Amino acid sequence: MADANERNGGLDLMEPRYRKDDDESRTGVGPGDRRRAFTFERYADHLRKRYGTQVRRVPVDAGFPCPHKRPDGSGGCSFCAPAGSRSPQLDAVEGISAQVRRAASFAKRRYGPSQLLLYFQAYTSTNAEPDALKAAIDEGLTADDFRGLVVSTRPDCLDAAKLALLVSYRRPDFDVEMELGLQSSNDATLTRIGRGHTADDFARAVALCRGEKVRTTAHVIFGLPGETDAMMLGTIAFAVAQGVDALKIHDLHIPRGSALAASVLAGEMTTLCHGHHLELCARALELIPRRVVVERFTCETLDSARLLPKRQIDKARFYRDLDEYMERNGMRQGSAAVPTALT
């Protein structure tokens, strides 16, 4: 296991420049907004360049559980909601074909004509035997017309056989992508939050995907208990060093019914405020080479299911604030990235 400095790519990741009383001055875009210089690559722009049109994901739940959840619902990650990461738009719909019809209809009504990607999102989408995994994918793909397949899973639930199955769906006009939950590169944090895998497990899973030339996205969380700003930025540097193609950054949300909810109710922890999370994302972007796109910066949890934060960050506003903050401070994506053979 590499030590912290090696994982951070030799970077001196300073403690935060953020001060809570700076929060108000850092938010909002003033009147007369103008076209800005490059600050960071937008995921929507990346998709348009890649596909030539608007692209939307169709989330489904294959019913494959988390391997660390017990039958009574206990165990697993301390930040995990009882329903896992199942999309709220699916409601209580069961059956993959029915879920596709519901989610695809929602996307078309809300966003208009779009190319679609089939997105196995909830819980651990490879926690099944290859035959069951294949049956789930086949059912989903026959329910609509898709341009690609995205499968979200844990790094300890991906092996060569399952990846080979996923790669078998790839065609010149059909992409296959993986999403891997890292959350933190600090093994002590991973143990504390009950992840059940190590940073090395993540590195091995990314290496598998790279060996098959499968585009790979890493999920990370800012604000996990016990983590400093340097540790969170170290996670970004670690993921980039493994050669991921994209990142999803989540601000920690604490769902009702999760293990972390008890810590909140006991007064033992809180979550990041808007300004602190914004500065962390800006500093993270400086470490991320331009070839790596950040697909999201904020988490979205229904008000009824969320204990903290009381109000979630508005995504559109956050993008505007982040762009303005980075321009005002002369920050650019990749400006502090460490060159490697992978970047």
N, C-alpha and C positions, 0 to 999 in steps of 0.2 A: 504494500500500500504506500503510495507516494505521500510525502509529508505536505503540510499546507502550502509551503512556499512553492514546491514543485507543481502542485495542483493549480496554483494561481499563475503559472507560467513565469515565475520569477518576479511578478509584479509586487510593488509595494502598495497594497490597497489600504489607503488611509482611512481613518475613522471619519464619520460624517461631517461635511461642511454645513449640513442642514441645521437650522435653528427653528424651533417651533414658532417663534414670533415672526419669522419670515413668511409664514404660510400664505397670508393674504396677498402679499406683494408678488407672489410667484404665480398666481392663478389669474386666468382670464386673458382674453385677447382684446385689445382696445379697438375703438372704432376705426374705420378706414383701413381694415386689414389688407395687405398687399401680397402679391406673389412673393414667396420667401425663397431664400437660397436653400440648397439641400441641407437637411438636418439628419433625416433617417429615411430608409426605404419603407414605403407603405405596403402592407400585404395586399391590399386591393390592387395597387399598381402592379405588383409582382404577378398577380393572377391574370390581369389583363394582358401583360406582356407575354405570359406563358401560353394562355389559351385564346387570346384575341378577343375576349368578350367577358361579360360578368359571369362569375362562378359562385355557386352556393353549395354548402354541404347539407346532406340529408342524414341526420343522426338516427341511429337505430341502437337498440339494446338486444344483443344476441342471447342474453340470459346466462352468460358465463360469469360465475361469481368471482369475487376476490379470493385468492387461495388462503388468505390469512383471516378471513371472517369466519366466526363460529356459527353453527346452526341457529343459536339464539340471537344472532346479530351483533354480538360483542366481538372484540378483536379488530384487527385491521388498523388502518391509519387513524390517528386521533383526530384529524381534521375532516374525516370523511362523513358525509351525510348518510343517513340510513338508506337512501335510494342510490347511493353511489353517485356517478356523474351522469345519470340518465337525464336526457333533455326534458325540461318541463313541457315542451310542446307535444311530447308523446302522450302526456297525461297517463291514463291507465291502459293504453292500447297494448295488447299483447299480439304476438305473431309478427315476424319480420316483414312479411308482405304488407300487412295492415299498417305497420309503423311507417314503412316507406311511403305508402299512399298518403297517409296523414301528413308526414313531414314534407314531402315533395309538394303537396297541394298548398301547404302553408307558405313554403318558399316562393312558389309561383304567384300566389296572391299578394304577398307582401313586397316582393322585389321585382316581379315581372319576369320576362323570359330570361333564363339563365342556363348555363351548362351546370350539370349536377355531379357531385362526388358522393359516393356512398360512404358514410362515416360510421364505423363501428366504434362507439364512444364510451358506453357505460361500463363501469367496473373493469374487468380484465378480459379484453376481447380475444385473447389467445389461450385462455385457461380452459382448453377443451382438447379432446383427441382430434387429430387431423381430419378424420371423416366428419365429425360433428362441425368442425370449423368450416370445412368445404361446403357442407349442406347449408349452413347459415349464409355464407357468402353467395352461393348460387341462388338461394331464394331471394335475397335482397337484390341481386343484379337483374333478375328477371322481372322485377316489379316496376322498373322504369328504365329510362335510357340514361346511362352514366358515362362520364368521361374518365372516371378514376375511382380508386378504392383507397380509403384511409383507415388504418387499423390502429387503435390506441390500446396500449398494454403496459405491463410492468416489465422492467428489464430482466427479472428472474423468471419470466414466463414466456420467453422467446428462445427457441433453439433452431438449429439448422434445418430440421425437418419441417417445422411450421413456417419458417421463412421461405423455404423452397416452395411450399404450397402457395403462399401468397405471391411469390414471384411468377408462378406459372400463369397468373392472370394478366401479367403485363403484356401489352402489345404496343406497336408504334403509336396508336391513337388512344391508348388507355394506360394511365399511370397507376402505380402502386406505391403508397407511402406508409411509413410507420411513425407513430407517436409513442415516445417512451417517457414514463414518469421518473424523473430524477429527483426533483423537489429541492434537494440539497446535496452538495458534494462532501459534506461533513458527516462522517459515519456516526459520530456521537449524536448528532441531530436526528439522523435516520433511525437510530435505535430509540431515541426519546419519543419520536412521533409514531413508532410502531410500523415503519415501512416494510421491514422484513427483507430488505436487500441492502447491498453496500454500493459505494461509488464504483468499486471495481466491477460489480455486476453490470452496472450501466455501461462502463467502458467496453466490456465484452460484447454487450448487445449492439452497441453502435458499430463496433468492428465487424460484427456479423452483417449488419445492414450495408456497411460500406463495401464489404466484400462482394455483395450482390448488386451494388450500385442502386440501392433503394434510398430514396430521399427520406431523411430522418429528422423529426422534430423532437426537441427536449422540452418537457414541462418543468418549470421551476417555480417555487413559491417564495415571495419576499414577506418577511415578518414572522417566520416560524419561531416558536419559543426558544430563547437562549441564543439566538443568532445576532451577531453584530453586522453592521453595514459591510465591513471587510469580508465577513464570511459569505454574505449574500453575493457580493461582487465576485468573490472567489469561486462560487458555484457557476457563475456565468463564464468566467475564464476557463474553468475546468470543462464545461460542456463544449465550448468553442474548440478547446485543444483536442477533444476527441473527434472533431470533424463533423459535427451536426450541421445540417443545412438550414435549420430554422429553430426558433425558440418561442415558447409561450410563457410569458411571465404573468403570474397570478399574485395579486395582493391577497394575503391570508383572509379568508372568510371563515367564520366559525358557525357552522349550521346548528340549529337546535337538534338535540339528540346525539350530537357527536361527543366523543370523549373529551375534547378540548372545551366543550361548553361548561363542564363542571369546573374547570380552572377559571373560566371567566366569572361564573357565579360566585366562586370563592374569592374573587378579587385578586387572583394571582397573575393575570395577564390581560393585555389589551391588544389592539391591532394598530397598524400604521395609519397615520392620517394622510390625507390627500397630498400635501406638500412634501412630506418625507418620501412617500412612494414615488412621487414624480421625480424628485432629485435622484433617487436610486436608479430609476429607469434611464434617466439621462446619462448618468455615470456608466451604467451598464452598456448603453449603446456605444459609448466611446470605446469599449473593450471588444465590441462585436464587429468583425470585418463586414464590409458591404455585401459580400457574397451570401451572408447569413441574414435571412429576413426574420423580423420579430412579428409573429402572427397575431399576438394579443399582448396587452399590457395590464389588463384588469380582469378581475373575476366577476361573474354575474351569478347571483343567487337570489331566488325569489324572496321578497320581503318576509313572507309568511314562514319561510324556512331558515332565515338568517338571524342569529343572535347578535353577532357583531360582524362588521361595523353597522351602526344603526342606519346609516345611509350609504349605499354603495356608490362608487365613483361613476359618474356619467361618462360613458365611453367616448362619445363625440367631443365633449368638452375636454376630456383628458388629452386626446390627440392634439387639440388646438393649444392647450396649455403646455404640453411637452414640446411642441414645435417652437412656440414662442420663447419658452425658457431656454432651450438649446441655442436658438439664434441669439438671444440677448447675451448669453454667456460664451458665445463663440465655440459651441460644442458641435461636433459632427460624428455621425456613426463611423466607427472604425479608426478614429483619430489616435486612439491609444491601444489599438489591437496589436498583439505580439505576433509577428510573422512566424509561421510554421510551414512545414511541408504540406499541411492539410489546408492552409488558407491562402 
